[in-house]
Structure formats: structure tokens, C-alpha cells
């Protein structure tokens, strides 16, 4: 009778089998081997590449890769599972936004927000946006008030993933949750004046919602006019200073 394989040898055989299956184009069998070998991270990546979102999320969860699991659960339209993964990663902001915006679990979102203590401007604004999303169903003006407070502070944000999150959440709130084109346009103008490059996003929205991207040209024209107006003044000031008797 053959002795049973030790765990390390078994994992090596399964990994080799997974490579063979993948080379043969049989990716689901390859994933099955990887999962049996306990390599859930590699299996999750393969499932994700094939848009098998639920399988990918389950594998990433097994691997303890909570943000990846949450992203795949969202893609699989399972927002409560995504929020659970964000909570497991101690990412209360993302969990609150997912609970409010996608799952419509507003009370659960408020609990997550109540336990979050922001440490920097981006987190403060993200918390305000999540609170605004929770306030939308009440239709008492609170969501719009919070959203405009965020607009006034966009220039405090530094370029990066945090600022992108604020823009994306504000856009989703104004466009999808509130159906307020006026607030979308206000966001676009404020972001533009804060030198935040969101041209591609706004062009897609303007073409879809307004049937025209003319608003982008108007913003560009306004900015060029402001720059042109400022330049002669600066030159005049310098000229006056040079001509002032010493």
C-alpha cells in the first residue's frame, strides 16, 4: 500500500496540475487545483480575470485579502457581503458607503460612521458624503447641504486616491442617488476651479445627460478668460513698480 503524500508534496502536485490545466486553457480546473492546494490568492486572481466575481470574492476572503474580496463582491452585486469584508479590514468609511449607497442599509451605515474618527481632510469629507448618502431618503435638504459643504473644501485635498474617492462619491451622490444635474454641474465647476482634472468623467456625463459636451468648452473658456485678465494686471503692476522713482 502506498503511503499517503505529506501536505507539502500534495501542494506541489496540485500546483503542477494547476499549471497544466491553465496551459491547456482549462482555467476552472486550474482554479479547483489551486483551491485544493490552499493557494486561494492565486485562485482568486484567476477567477477575477475571468469575471467570476463570486468565486473570486470567496477565494480572496479565504486568503484574508479583504479589500479584494469586497471589490469582487461588489462586482457580483452582493453589497452586504462587500461591506462585511470592509468591516473585517477595519475600513469603516468604505463599509458605510457600500451599506448606504449600494445596500440601502442606512442604519447600519450610520453605526459604522459613528465609530469612525477622521484624521485628515479627505477622511472628513468622505465621512460627510457617506452621511449625506444616508440622508437622501429623508428628502429634507440635508444631503444637499452636506454635499455643498464638501464642494467648498475640495481645494484642501491633495492629488491621489483619496481625492479621487471624494470626487467619485460626490458624483454618485449627486447624479445617481439624488438625480440632481444642477449639483453635478456645480461639482464639475468647483473641481475645475480647484485644478482637479475630471474632464473625461464630466464629458461622459454631459454627453449622456445633456446630449452635448458644450459645458466643458464653456469652463475652459472661462478659465482662459480669467487667466488672460490676470496677466495684464500683473504686467501693469510690474511696469508701475519699475517706473516708480527711487
Buried (B, 14 or more C-beta within 10 A) or exposed (E): EEEEEEEEEBBEBBBEBBEEBBEEEBBEBBBBBBBBBBBBBBBBBBBBEEEBBBBBBBBBBBBEBBBBBBBBBBBBEBBBBBBBBBBBBEBBBBBBBBBBBBBBBBEBBBBBBEEBEBEEBBBBBBBBBBBBBBBBEEEEEBBBEBBBBBBEBBEBBEEEEBBBBBBBBBBBBBBEBBEBBEBBBBBBBBBBBBEBEBBEBBEEBBEEEEEEBEBBEEBEEEEEEEEEEEEEEEEEEEEEEEEEEE
